[in-house]
Every structure is written in C-alpha cells, then in structure tokens.
Amino acid sequence: MKKITIAIDGHSSCGKSTMAKDLAREVRYVYVDTGAMYRAVTLYALRHDLFGADGSIKEAELESAMPAIVIDQRLVDGRTTTFLNGEDVEREIRSLEVSNHVSPIAALPFVRTALVAQQQRMGEDGGIVMDGRDIGTTVFPNAELKIFVTASAEVRAQRRYDELKQKGMEADYDDILKNVLERDHIDSHRDVSPLRQADDALLLDNSAMTIEEQKQWLLERFNETVATA
C-alpha cells in the first residue's frame, strides 16, 4: 500500500498536534510537530536576548545563529518530544511567553526557509503526518491529504487554558484569548507563507467535536485517500 503525505494546517490551539499525533500512531506513520520547531527557535531567541525591549527581533543576530540551532524530535515515553541543541524543551516551548513571541519569529523569511527545508527532507518518502500553518500550501503543496482545522477563538482559548492548568502552569483566560486573536491576525497577514486554507484542503471545524469524533473523521478521510492513491 502506498504511503501518503498528510498535511494538517489550521489556527493556533485548535488541536492540530493532538489530531496529527493520534492519526500517525493509528496508521503507523511518522509525526512531525512543525509548530514546536518554530517554538524552539523562539525559545532560543528569548534565552539569548534576541528580542528588544519593544518586542522587536534582533534579526541579524538570529539569522547568524540559525546554523547553530539544531532542532530534533524524538519519541519519549510514547510522546513526540522536542529537543533544542540536545536539551528537552517540550515543557518550556509551551509557555505563554513563547506563545506571545512565536508568530513574529515564524514570519521571518530566513527562519521559515531553514525549517521548511528540514521539514521537506523529513517527508521525501511519504508515510508522514505533519501539522503547522503552511504545510499544505508551502511545505507539501502536493500532499495527497490536506486538512484545514479551525474552531472559534473562545473555544481555542479555553482549551489552551485547560491544557496549561493541567500541566500545573499559571494561566489567565483573558490573556490567552488575547494571544489567540493576535496570533490569528499575525499568522493570516504575514508576508511569507500566510495561514490560509489550500484550495484542495478539507475543512474541519472541531468547535463542537470530541477528540474521539475528530479521530474517527480523520481516519475515514485517510482510508478514503489511501484507497484512491
């Protein structure tokens, strides 16, 4: 049976990563969390004082540092875990501080060029599930199965709030909702690879769906695509 490439795009905090991980596990494909890769670059920038007091990015310094930023993803206790230069940073990259800075980092052309090249190498032979903002439009425009996921901003903010509280991290719903709306605007209006639904992508609004319903919907779309690939 031919192994296909699956691209899952959509707005922040709409469950793309959970869906992609579950689908990859179910069909025994490789899962790559592209959003975590951009978060890792953001964490690097925060740690190395590459943001100005006004929130601007020290672009020249970050661009010079990119060759030294090595991002790796491995399975740890059955979960995809992100490593930055050999250090497990999975918890840190999910913080609100990183969330507040990741969109402008992800909009930088040299950051996207470096990470897209790495992502494309990962998916050359198919058998991969990748989620992010521009997988179906830029990274894998020829992917056999493309899904665009969305949900209301309020639902997404609540999910993010619940996730952070479950991990024992401080969280404020109003701050998270503001962050979700700001990221939607930045992601959709950036000059390089803006967030948009690919013409041939299937739309999934999961505002009122359970995780189990989403899993079933995705598996059905996968089986339909593989049957005709």
Order of alpha helices (4+ residues) and beta strands (2+ residues): beta-alpha-beta-alpha-alpha-beta-beta-beta-alpha-alpha-beta-beta-alpha-alpha-beta-alpha
